[in-house]
Amino acid sequence: MSKLANSLATIKEAVTSYDNYQDDVIIIEFDKTSLFELKNFAPSIPTGFDAVILISISEGEMELQIDYVTYKAGKNSLILIMPAHITHFISGSSDMRGWVLAISKPFLETLSYSREQQHQPDVLSYMQFKKNPLTYFSDLEYKSLYPSLDYVRNRMRQHAHLFYKESIKVALKMFFLDLGNVYLSKSEHFTTPTLSRKEELFVDFLSLLRKNCKKQHDVKFYANELCITTQYLSSILKKESGKSAGRWIRDALMIEAKGMLKMPRTNVQQVANELHFPDQSTFGKFFKKHTGMSPMAFRKS
């Protein structure tokens, strides 16, 4: 069984104060006095979570990458990290305050309505339709989420409740309904945006890159998968993001390499093999060219 604590790598050791339900639901509140704990919770190396992570910023700023795209979250913002996203927490300001709600993927799936209840809205669909993982709210919208979050936390603390698990599930559904209400009340969320053909190709490229970057380093692979030429792919990416296809692939490889090199039981040869370089020497030259240091030097830094 996949547990939240496993996917977040010893969260219990990273923070001293949190609410936890069987390693499946965790709520953390943080402020400037406990910011160092959040940094332990949010590792600075690229990480994939088998969970849905909501990070809310009430004060200060946070910079992070999600699927190789950089976002800057500030006051009254909410970051949504879905399972399988590659997340890289870059920095946080010293005055950052907010909260984290993490729900394991298996537990999240139990919140969905059954087929017999299809006429009822799926509370989680409100979160899934939004492609952009970062959203800003007004003061009123942001503060409206606190009662729902407090209700979830209070349910988690009532361990003697005869229907303990079910009461937590009901509280989470209410939270997502309230969050969905805030999303849908905003005009940019209520009207589903229509992507242009180039925007669709950009989104599809990012999805392909996330799934294949370890094995496929050639722009031609991605162009063929999208049924376009390599020149057209690079021109689209350059226009939409300012980066060429080759740069996107290189950056994705570097994020994956840095993440694996920081794993204590993984050696350089294993990283080279995992990233499908022909040998350790080729990987070493590639890594040093783009970082200015060898893989071993990076491990020790």
N, C-alpha and C positions, 0 to 999 in steps of 0.2 A: 504494500500500500504506500502510495507516494504521500509523504507528509510535508507540511509547510516548513518545519524546522530543518528537514534535510535539504530542501531546495534553497533555503536561505542561508545555509551553512552556519550552523550553531548560533542562531539568533539569540538564544538564551544566554550565551556567553557575551554577546555583543552589548546587551543593554541590561540595566539593573531594575528598571521599572516598566512593566507592561501588563496588559491583560491578555490572557491566553486561554483558548479553548482547545484542548487536546492537540495542539500543534497544527490545527486546521484554520483557526481564526486568531489573528493577533492584532492588537491595537497598541500603538505607541504614541505618546504625546511628547514633543520635544521643544525645548527652548534654549536660550543661549547658555544656560547652566549645564545642560545635558547634551549639547551639540556633539561633543566628542563621541558620545554613544551612538548617535545617528550615523556618524562617519564609519563606525565599526559595522553598523547594520547595513549601510550602503557601501559596499566595497568599491575601491577605486579602480578595480580591474573589470573588464567586460564580463558580464554575468547573465546567464539565462535562468529564469525562475519558472518552476512548475506551479505557478500561482498567479493570481491577479493582485497587483499591488497598486494602491491608491496613495499618493503622497500629496498632502495638502500644505500649502505655504501660506501662513497668515501674516508673517512679517519676514523681511529679508529677501534673499535671492538664492537660487540654486541653478547650477548649470550641469546638464547631463546630455548624453547621447542615447537615442533609442533607434535601433536598427541603422546606426551609422549617421543619423541626422542629429545635429546639435540643437538643443532647446534651452531657453533661459526662462525659468519660472520665477515669478515674483509674488508680491502681495496679492492675496485673494485668488490664487491659482490652484489648479488641481491637475496632477500628472497621473495618467492612467497607463499602467504597464501590464500588457496582456501576456499570457503564457507564450513562451518561445521567442519573445522579443529579446534581443541582445541589448543589454543596458549597461552604460558606462557612466558612473557618477563622477563628474569632473571636479566640482567645487561647490562650496556653500559659504555664504557670508556669516560673519560672527554673530549677527543679530537675528539669524534665521529661527523662526518658530513655526510650529504647525503640528500635524499628526500624520500617522501612517496606519492604513488599514490593509492587512494582507490576508487573503483567503486562498487556501489550497485549491487547486483545480478539481480534485475529486469532491471536496465539500461544496464548491461552487456549483457543480453539476447537480447536486441534490436540491438546489434552490429553484431549478427550472420547473415550470408547470408541466403536468402530465398531458398526454395527448387528449384526454377527456376534458381538459380545461383550456382548449385552444382558443375559446372565445375570450379568455382573460389575457391581458397583456403580459408578455414575458418581460419581467423587470430587468433582466440582464441585457435584453436587446437594445435598450437605450444606450448602453455603454459600447456595444459592439459596432454600431453603425458609424461611430465617429472615427474617422481615419486619423485625425490629428490628436495625439495623446496629451497635448497641453491645452488647457482652457482657462481663461480668466473670467472671474465673476465680479459683479458689483458687491459693495459692502453688504447690502441687504440679502442678496442671493447667497453669498458665502456664509453669513451668519445663520441663515435658515437651515443649514446642514447640521449645525451643532446639536440641536435637540435629538435628531435621529441617531447621530453617532453616540450621544450619551445614553440613549435608550439601549443600543446594542451593548455598550459597555456594562450597563447596569444588569442586563440579562446575563451576561457572562459571569458576573460576580455572584449571582444567586445560585450557588452550587447545590443547595438543598431542594431546589425546585423539582417537583415530581416529573415535570416535562421539560427538563433543562435544555436538552438539545433542540427540541422543537421550538421552544421559546426564543432561542438564539436565531434559529432559521427565520422565524416570523419577524424578528427585529431587523435582520439583515434585508429581508424583502422590503420592509418599510423604508429602510435607509435607501435602497436602490430606487424605490418608487419616488421618494422625495428628491433624490439626485436626478432622476430622469425627468421629473417635473421641472426642475430648474433648467436642465438642458433644453427641453422642448419649449420652454417659455422664451428662450432666446431665438430671435428671428433667423439667425444664421444656422441654428440647429433644426428649426422647424421645417425649413425649406431645404430639401436634400440638394446639395450642389451638383451641377452637371459638369463632369470633367471633360476637357477637350481630349482629342485623340492623343496628343502629345503628353498630357498629364496622365492619362491612363497607362501609356507606355512607361512613363517614369515610375508609377506605382508598381506596375508589373515587374519592371526591372529590379526594384528594391526587394520585392518578394522573391524573385529568382536568386538574387545575390545572397539573401539571408540563408537560403536553403542550399546553395551550391558553391559558395565562395571558397570553401576548404578544398574542393576538388577541381573546380573549374576556374582557371586564372586567365583565360583567353577571352577577349571581347567578342570574338567570333561566336563562341558558344551562346552567349546571351542574345546576340543579334539574331542568330538562327532560331532560338527558342521563341523570339518575338516576331519572327518572320519579316525582319527588316535588315538593311545593310549595316555594317559596322560604322560606316561614316554617318548614316542617319541617326543611329543610336547615340553616338557621341555628340552629335549636334543637338539632339533633344536634351540630353543630360546637361550639356553645357548651358543651354538656355534656361532650363528649369532649376538648376542647382549651382551653376558656376563651376562644376567639376566635370571632367571628361569621364568616359566609361573606364578607361585605364586607371584613372585616379580613384574612382569609386572602388574598383576591385582591389587596388593596392591598399587603400585605407581599411577596407574590410579585413583583408589578410593581416594587416598590422594589429588591428584590434583583437582578432582571434589569437594571433601569436603572443601578444602581450599577456592576454588572459591565461593562456596555457603555461607560459613561462613562469608565471607567479604561483603555479600549483606546485607544492613542495615535492610531490612524488613523480613529477613529469620531467624527464630530461630533454635536452635539446634535440637529440636524435628522434625521440618520440614526437616532439612538436613538428619537426621536419616531415616525418612520415604522415602525421595526421593532416598536415596541410598539403600533402602530395607534392612536395619538392623532390627532385630526383635524388638528392643526397643532402647530408648535413652541411656540407661546405657551401652548396648553392644557397641554402636557406640562410646561412650565416652571413653571406655576402649581401643578400637581399635585405636582411634585417639591419645590418650595419649601414648600408647605403641610405636607409630612410630614417634611422634613429641616431646615427653617429656613434653607436656603441655595439659591441658584440652581444649575442643572446646571453652569454654567461655573465657579462658585465651588467646587463639589464636585470637578470635574476637577483644579483647581489645589491642592486641599487635600492 
